[in-house]
Amino acid sequence: MNPFLLPAGKASKSLALNNLTCFRLNKSLKYTPGILAAALFLSTSSCTQEKEAHSATLPDSTERYELPAAADSAVTASEDTMTVQVASPEQADAPAPAATPDSYVYPGPAPLPGAILPQKRILAYYGNPLSKRMGILGEYPVEEMLRRLDEEVANWTKADSLTPVQPALHAIVVTAQGHPGRGDKYRLRMTDKMIEDVLEMASQRDALVFLDVQVGRSTLPEELPRLTQFLKLPNVHLGIDAEFAMKEDGVPGKKIGSFDAEDINYATELLANIAKEYNLPPKLLIVHRFTQRMIQNSQDIKLRPEVQVVMHMDGWGSPALKKDTYRRFIAKEPVQYTGFKVFYKNDTRNNTRLMTPEEILQLNPKPLYIQYQ
Protein backbone atom coordinates (compact mmCIF):
# COMPACT_ATOMS: atom_id res chain seq x y z
CA MET A 1 0.00 0.00 0.00
CA ASN A 2 1.47 3.33 -1.05
CA PRO A 3 1.57 6.38 1.23
CA PHE A 4 -0.58 9.33 0.23
CA LEU A 5 -0.70 12.98 1.21
CA LEU A 6 -3.57 14.94 2.72
CA PRO A 7 -4.29 18.68 2.44
CA ALA A 8 -2.02 20.84 4.61
CA GLY A 9 -2.59 20.36 8.30
CA LYS A 10 -4.51 17.07 8.34
CA ALA A 11 -3.10 14.83 11.01
CA SER A 12 -3.41 11.67 13.01
CA LYS A 13 -6.55 9.92 11.88
CA SER A 14 -7.28 6.26 12.52
CA LEU A 15 -10.21 4.39 11.05
CA ALA A 16 -11.22 0.92 12.14
CA LEU A 17 -12.63 -0.96 9.22
CA ASN A 18 -15.11 -3.70 8.57
CA ASN A 19 -15.33 -7.20 9.91
CA LEU A 20 -14.31 -8.84 6.64
CA THR A 21 -10.85 -7.34 6.32
CA CYS A 22 -10.06 -4.89 9.10
CA PHE A 23 -7.07 -2.62 9.35
CA ARG A 24 -6.03 0.46 11.26
CA LEU A 25 -4.84 3.50 9.38
CA ASN A 26 -2.54 5.88 11.25
CA LYS A 27 -1.47 9.23 9.90
CA SER A 28 1.17 11.55 11.30
CA LEU A 29 1.87 14.93 9.74
CA LYS A 30 4.09 17.79 10.92
CA TYR A 31 3.01 21.22 9.74
CA THR A 32 5.14 24.34 9.37
CA PRO A 33 3.15 27.50 8.47
CA GLY A 34 2.70 27.64 4.72
CA ILE A 35 4.65 24.43 4.12
CA LEU A 36 3.57 20.82 3.97
CA ALA A 37 6.50 18.99 5.56
CA ALA A 38 5.59 15.53 6.69
CA ALA A 39 5.72 11.80 6.37
CA LEU A 40 2.60 9.71 6.30
CA PHE A 41 2.63 6.19 7.67
CA LEU A 42 0.18 3.40 7.05
CA SER A 43 -0.13 0.17 8.95
CA THR A 44 -2.50 -2.72 8.48
CA SER A 45 -3.70 -5.56 10.64
CA SER A 46 -6.10 -8.32 9.79
CA CYS A 47 -9.35 -9.07 11.63
CA THR A 48 -11.40 -12.22 11.96
CA GLN A 49 -13.73 -12.80 9.06
CA GLU A 50 -17.37 -12.82 10.17
CA LYS A 51 -20.77 -12.36 8.63
CA GLU A 52 -21.44 -9.07 6.86
CA ALA A 53 -24.27 -6.56 7.22
CA HIS A 54 -27.15 -7.66 9.43
CA SER A 55 -25.12 -9.71 11.93
CA ALA A 56 -21.94 -7.64 11.79
CA THR A 57 -19.71 -6.61 14.66
CA LEU A 58 -18.98 -2.93 14.37
CA PRO A 59 -15.47 -1.48 14.08
CA ASP A 60 -13.86 -0.18 17.25
CA SER A 61 -13.37 3.40 16.11
CA THR A 62 -14.18 5.96 13.44
CA GLU A 63 -12.03 8.91 14.42
CA ARG A 64 -11.99 12.09 12.38
CA TYR A 65 -9.16 13.96 10.76
CA GLU A 66 -7.55 16.54 12.99
CA LEU A 67 -8.24 20.12 12.00
CA PRO A 68 -5.69 22.17 10.05
CA ALA A 69 -3.36 24.42 12.03
CA ALA A 70 -4.60 27.97 12.52
CA ALA A 71 -1.64 29.36 10.57
CA ASP A 72 -2.96 27.45 7.54
CA SER A 73 -5.61 30.15 7.13
CA ALA A 74 -2.94 32.34 5.56
CA VAL A 75 -2.09 29.81 2.85
CA THR A 76 -4.43 31.30 0.27
CA ALA A 77 -3.25 29.01 -2.52
CA SER A 78 -4.61 25.92 -0.82
CA GLU A 79 -7.87 24.42 -2.08
CA ASP A 80 -9.03 24.25 1.51
CA THR A 81 -8.48 27.94 2.24
CA MET A 82 -9.97 29.73 -0.75
CA THR A 83 -12.67 32.32 -0.14
CA VAL A 84 -16.08 30.87 -0.88
CA GLN A 85 -19.44 32.26 -1.88
CA VAL A 86 -22.17 32.22 0.76
CA ALA A 87 -25.50 30.76 -0.27
CA SER A 88 -28.12 33.49 -0.47
CA PRO A 89 -31.85 33.58 0.33
CA GLU A 90 -32.53 34.02 -3.38
CA GLN A 91 -31.67 30.35 -3.89
CA ALA A 92 -35.15 29.45 -2.67
CA ASP A 93 -38.47 30.73 -3.90
CA ALA A 94 -39.69 31.64 -0.46
CA PRO A 95 -40.25 34.67 1.79
CA ALA A 96 -37.22 36.34 3.35
CA PRO A 97 -36.32 34.90 6.77
CA ALA A 98 -37.01 36.76 9.96
CA ALA A 99 -34.17 38.11 12.07
CA THR A 100 -33.12 36.15 15.16
CA PRO A 101 -32.79 37.75 18.60
CA ASP A 102 -29.12 38.25 17.73
CA SER A 103 -30.10 40.05 14.51
CA TYR A 104 -28.59 37.29 12.37
CA VAL A 105 -30.64 36.62 9.25
CA TYR A 106 -30.59 32.98 8.19
CA PRO A 107 -30.60 32.26 4.45
CA GLY A 108 -33.51 30.47 2.87
CA PRO A 109 -37.23 30.17 3.53
CA ALA A 110 -38.84 31.48 6.69
CA PRO A 111 -39.44 28.63 9.16
CA LEU A 112 -42.75 26.84 8.71
CA PRO A 113 -45.01 26.06 11.70
CA GLY A 114 -43.47 23.35 13.83
CA ALA A 115 -39.90 24.06 12.68
CA ILE A 116 -37.27 23.36 15.35
CA LEU A 117 -34.73 25.97 14.22
CA PRO A 118 -34.00 28.72 15.12
CA GLN A 119 -36.43 28.63 18.05
CA LYS A 120 -34.45 25.85 19.78
CA ARG A 121 -30.87 24.65 19.98
CA ILE A 122 -30.36 20.92 19.39
CA LEU A 123 -27.86 19.03 21.55
CA ALA A 124 -27.05 15.58 20.16
CA TYR A 125 -25.09 12.58 21.40
CA TYR A 126 -23.39 10.85 18.44
CA GLY A 127 -22.22 7.29 17.84
CA ASN A 128 -23.52 3.77 17.44
CA PRO A 129 -25.09 1.74 20.27
CA LEU A 130 -23.23 -1.38 19.11
CA SER A 131 -19.77 0.18 19.50
CA LYS A 132 -18.10 1.70 22.57
CA ARG A 133 -15.56 3.56 20.47
CA MET A 134 -17.58 5.26 17.76
CA GLY A 135 -18.97 7.91 20.07
CA ILE A 136 -20.65 8.72 23.38
CA LEU A 137 -23.95 7.19 22.21
CA GLY A 138 -22.54 3.66 22.54
CA GLU A 139 -19.74 4.19 25.03
CA TYR A 140 -21.82 3.78 28.19
CA PRO A 141 -24.87 1.78 29.28
CA VAL A 142 -28.08 3.49 28.19
CA GLU A 143 -29.01 4.97 31.57
CA GLU A 144 -25.51 6.37 32.11
CA MET A 145 -25.42 7.80 28.58
CA LEU A 146 -28.79 9.51 29.07
CA ARG A 147 -27.69 10.88 32.45
CA ARG A 148 -24.64 12.46 30.81
CA LEU A 149 -26.86 13.86 28.07
CA ASP A 150 -29.04 15.45 30.75
CA GLU A 151 -25.96 17.11 32.25
CA GLU A 152 -24.93 18.61 28.90
CA VAL A 153 -28.47 19.87 28.31
CA ALA A 154 -28.28 21.58 31.71
CA ASN A 155 -24.88 23.11 30.84
CA TRP A 156 -26.22 24.60 27.63
CA THR A 157 -29.42 25.80 29.26
CA LYS A 158 -27.31 27.65 31.82
CA ALA A 159 -25.08 29.14 29.09
CA ASP A 160 -28.04 30.41 27.03
CA SER A 161 -31.25 30.50 29.02
CA LEU A 162 -33.10 32.27 26.18
CA THR A 163 -32.83 29.35 23.74
CA PRO A 164 -34.53 26.08 24.78
CA VAL A 165 -32.31 23.01 24.38
CA GLN A 166 -33.72 20.03 22.50
CA PRO A 167 -31.91 16.72 23.26
CA ALA A 168 -31.17 14.32 20.41
CA LEU A 169 -29.45 11.01 19.62
CA HIS A 170 -27.45 10.92 16.38
CA ALA A 171 -26.83 7.31 15.32
CA ILE A 172 -24.59 6.07 12.50
CA VAL A 173 -26.81 3.63 10.60
CA VAL A 174 -24.60 3.13 7.52
CA THR A 175 -20.88 2.89 8.32
CA ALA A 176 -18.03 3.37 5.86
CA GLN A 177 -15.74 0.36 5.39
CA GLY A 178 -12.18 -0.16 4.15
CA HIS A 179 -13.04 -3.41 2.33
CA PRO A 180 -15.42 -3.65 -0.64
CA GLY A 181 -17.84 -6.00 1.07
CA ARG A 182 -21.05 -7.14 -0.54
CA GLY A 183 -21.64 -5.28 -3.81
CA ASP A 184 -18.26 -3.48 -3.65
CA LYS A 185 -19.91 -0.55 -1.87
CA TYR A 186 -17.42 -0.05 0.98
CA ARG A 187 -20.24 0.44 3.46
CA LEU A 188 -22.10 -1.58 6.10
CA ARG A 189 -25.81 -1.14 6.77
CA MET A 190 -27.07 -1.47 10.32
CA THR A 191 -30.21 -3.47 11.04
CA ASP A 192 -33.68 -2.03 11.56
CA LYS A 193 -33.50 -3.46 15.08
CA MET A 194 -30.57 -1.20 15.90
CA ILE A 195 -32.51 1.87 14.73
CA GLU A 196 -35.53 0.77 16.73
CA ASP A 197 -33.33 0.47 19.83
CA VAL A 198 -32.16 4.08 19.37
CA LEU A 199 -35.76 5.22 18.96
CA GLU A 200 -36.60 3.54 22.26
CA MET A 201 -33.67 5.27 23.98
CA ALA A 202 -34.77 8.62 22.59
CA SER A 203 -38.32 8.11 23.83
CA GLN A 204 -37.00 8.16 27.40
CA ARG A 205 -36.00 11.81 26.99
CA ASP A 206 -38.45 12.99 24.31
CA ALA A 207 -35.34 13.33 22.13
CA LEU A 208 -34.95 13.74 18.40
CA VAL A 209 -33.22 10.97 16.43
CA PHE A 210 -30.82 11.56 13.55
CA LEU A 211 -29.94 8.69 11.21
CA ASP A 212 -26.41 9.23 9.92
CA VAL A 213 -25.23 7.77 6.61
CA GLN A 214 -21.63 7.14 5.46
CA VAL A 215 -22.13 5.96 1.88
CA GLY A 216 -18.63 4.74 0.95
CA ARG A 217 -18.89 3.96 -2.78
CA SER A 218 -22.64 3.70 -2.57
CA THR A 219 -24.88 6.72 -3.16
CA LEU A 220 -27.58 8.59 -1.31
CA PRO A 221 -30.24 7.36 -3.79
CA GLU A 222 -29.19 3.78 -2.92
CA GLU A 223 -29.10 4.27 0.86
CA LEU A 224 -31.79 6.77 1.83
CA PRO A 225 -35.03 5.20 0.50
CA ARG A 226 -34.70 2.22 2.85
CA LEU A 227 -34.75 4.69 5.77
CA THR A 228 -38.07 6.24 4.74
CA GLN A 229 -39.94 3.96 7.16
CA PHE A 230 -38.15 5.78 9.98
CA LEU A 231 -37.85 9.26 8.45
CA LYS A 232 -41.64 9.46 8.20
CA LEU A 233 -41.73 9.59 12.01
CA PRO A 234 -42.04 13.18 13.29
CA ASN A 235 -38.96 13.04 15.54
CA VAL A 236 -36.58 11.32 13.07
CA HIS A 237 -34.19 13.34 10.89
CA LEU A 238 -31.14 12.75 8.67
CA GLY A 239 -27.37 13.23 8.70
CA ILE A 240 -25.04 12.70 5.73
CA ASP A 241 -21.26 12.46 6.05
CA ALA A 242 -19.26 13.83 3.12
CA GLU A 243 -15.98 12.57 4.59
CA PHE A 244 -16.85 9.00 3.62
CA ALA A 245 -18.57 9.67 0.27
CA MET A 246 -16.07 8.12 -2.13
CA LYS A 247 -17.87 8.28 -5.49
CA GLU A 248 -16.67 5.53 -7.87
CA ASP A 249 -13.00 5.01 -7.08
CA GLY A 250 -12.12 6.02 -3.52
CA VAL A 251 -11.62 3.95 -0.39
CA PRO A 252 -12.79 5.31 2.97
CA GLY A 253 -9.83 6.26 5.14
CA LYS A 254 -7.45 6.84 2.24
CA LYS A 255 -8.77 10.27 1.37
CA ILE A 256 -11.49 12.68 2.39
CA GLY A 257 -14.66 12.27 0.35
CA SER A 258 -17.14 14.86 -0.85
CA PHE A 259 -20.75 15.62 -1.68
CA ASP A 260 -21.85 17.86 -4.52
CA ALA A 261 -24.86 20.17 -4.32
CA GLU A 262 -26.64 17.58 -6.46
CA ASP A 263 -26.24 14.98 -3.69
CA ILE A 264 -27.52 17.33 -1.02
CA ASN A 265 -30.43 18.41 -3.21
CA TYR A 266 -31.43 14.77 -3.57
CA ALA A 267 -31.49 14.41 0.22
CA THR A 268 -33.50 17.58 0.77
CA GLU A 269 -35.99 16.64 -1.95
CA LEU A 270 -36.52 13.22 -0.40
CA LEU A 271 -37.03 14.76 3.04
CA ALA A 272 -39.34 17.45 1.67
CA ASN A 273 -41.48 14.84 -0.06
CA ILE A 274 -41.72 12.82 3.16
CA ALA A 275 -42.73 15.93 5.12
CA LYS A 276 -45.43 16.80 2.59
CA GLU A 277 -46.74 13.25 2.19
CA TYR A 278 -47.08 12.65 5.92
CA ASN A 279 -48.01 16.24 6.85
CA LEU A 280 -44.97 16.67 9.10
CA PRO A 281 -43.14 19.75 10.39
CA PRO A 282 -39.88 20.55 8.55
CA LYS A 283 -37.24 17.85 8.55
CA LEU A 284 -33.61 18.52 9.52
CA LEU A 285 -30.60 17.60 7.39
CA ILE A 286 -27.16 17.62 9.07
CA VAL A 287 -24.23 17.83 6.61
CA HIS A 288 -20.78 17.02 8.06
CA ARG A 289 -17.93 19.25 6.92
CA PHE A 290 -14.42 20.29 7.97
CA THR A 291 -12.63 21.14 4.68
CA GLN A 292 -13.49 23.25 1.67
CA ARG A 293 -13.54 20.37 -0.81
CA MET A 294 -15.94 18.20 1.19
CA ILE A 295 -18.92 20.19 -0.13
CA GLN A 296 -18.83 21.08 -3.83
CA ASN A 297 -20.90 23.83 -5.50
CA SER A 298 -22.68 24.84 -2.30
CA GLN A 299 -24.12 27.88 -4.09
CA ASP A 300 -26.33 25.42 -5.98
CA ILE A 301 -27.86 23.83 -2.88
CA LYS A 302 -31.60 24.38 -3.04
CA LEU A 303 -33.22 25.43 0.21
CA ARG A 304 -36.74 24.14 0.67
CA PRO A 305 -39.41 25.23 3.18
CA GLU A 306 -39.92 21.62 4.31
CA VAL A 307 -36.24 21.02 5.19
CA GLN A 308 -33.81 22.87 7.46
CA VAL A 309 -30.16 22.38 6.42
CA VAL A 310 -27.38 22.46 9.02
CA MET A 311 -23.76 22.72 7.86
CA HIS A 312 -21.92 21.00 10.70
CA MET A 313 -18.27 21.62 11.69
CA ASP A 314 -16.98 18.09 12.24
CA GLY A 315 -13.26 18.25 12.98
CA TRP A 316 -11.23 17.86 16.16
CA GLY A 317 -8.38 19.79 17.69
CA SER A 318 -7.60 22.63 20.05
CA PRO A 319 -10.12 25.45 20.61
CA ALA A 320 -8.10 27.77 18.35
CA LEU A 321 -8.09 25.24 15.51
CA LYS A 322 -11.78 24.46 15.83
CA LYS A 323 -12.77 28.12 15.83
CA ASP A 324 -10.58 28.79 12.79
CA THR A 325 -12.13 25.89 10.87
CA TYR A 326 -15.63 27.02 11.79
CA ARG A 327 -14.83 30.50 10.50
CA ARG A 328 -13.29 29.30 7.24
CA PHE A 329 -15.53 26.40 6.20
CA ILE A 330 -18.83 26.96 8.00
CA ALA A 331 -19.36 30.67 8.73
CA LYS A 332 -18.17 31.66 5.24
CA GLU A 333 -20.50 29.17 3.59
CA PRO A 334 -23.29 28.36 6.07
CA VAL A 335 -25.94 27.51 3.44
CA GLN A 336 -28.60 27.94 6.14
CA TYR A 337 -28.03 26.93 9.80
CA THR A 338 -24.75 25.91 11.42
CA GLY A 339 -23.54 23.17 13.75
CA PHE A 340 -20.48 22.49 15.88
CA LYS A 341 -18.98 19.24 17.17
CA VAL A 342 -17.19 18.53 20.45
CA PHE A 343 -15.05 15.38 20.77
CA TYR A 344 -14.81 14.21 24.38
CA LYS A 345 -11.56 12.35 23.66
CA ASN A 346 -9.91 13.76 20.54
CA ASP A 347 -10.32 17.40 21.53
CA THR A 348 -8.29 16.74 24.67
CA ARG A 349 -5.30 15.19 22.90
CA ASN A 350 -1.93 16.94 22.99
CA ASN A 351 -2.72 18.66 26.28
CA THR A 352 -5.67 20.60 24.85
CA ARG A 353 -9.16 20.94 26.33
CA LEU A 354 -12.84 20.87 25.47
CA MET A 355 -14.50 24.09 24.43
CA THR A 356 -17.19 25.26 26.84
CA PRO A 357 -20.74 26.16 25.79
CA GLU A 358 -19.95 29.79 26.58
CA GLU A 359 -16.98 29.73 24.17
CA ILE A 360 -18.98 28.08 21.40
CA LEU A 361 -21.71 30.68 21.82
CA GLN A 362 -19.16 33.37 20.96
CA LEU A 363 -19.00 32.02 17.39
CA ASN A 364 -20.80 33.96 14.68
CA PRO A 365 -23.31 32.78 13.68
CA LYS A 366 -24.07 30.94 16.92
CA PRO A 367 -24.41 27.21 16.15
CA LEU A 368 -27.92 25.86 16.65
CA TYR A 369 -26.92 22.21 16.39
CA ILE A 370 -24.33 20.96 18.91
CA GLN A 371 -22.99 17.43 18.69
CA TYR A 372 -20.89 15.51 21.21
CA GLN A 373 -18.94 12.40 20.21
Secondary structure, 3 states (H helix, E strand, C coil): CCCCCCCCCCCCCCECCCCCCCCCCCCCCCEECCEECCCCCCCCCCCCCCCCHHHCCCCCCECCCECCCHHHHHCCCCHHHCCCCCCCHHHCCCCCCCECCCCCECCCCCCCCCCCCCCCEEEEEEECCCCCCCCHHHHCCHHHHHHHHHHHHHHHHHHCCCCCEEEEEEEEEEEECCCCCHHHCCEEECCHHHHHHHHHHHHCCCCEEEEEECCECCCHHHHCHHHHHHHCCCCEEEEEEHHHECCCCCCECCECCCEEHHHHHHHHHHHHHHHHHCCCCCEEEEEEECCCCCEECHHHCCCCCCEEEEEEECCECCHHHHHHHHHHHHHCCCCCEEEEEECCCHHHHHHCCCCCHHHHCCCCCCCCEEEEC
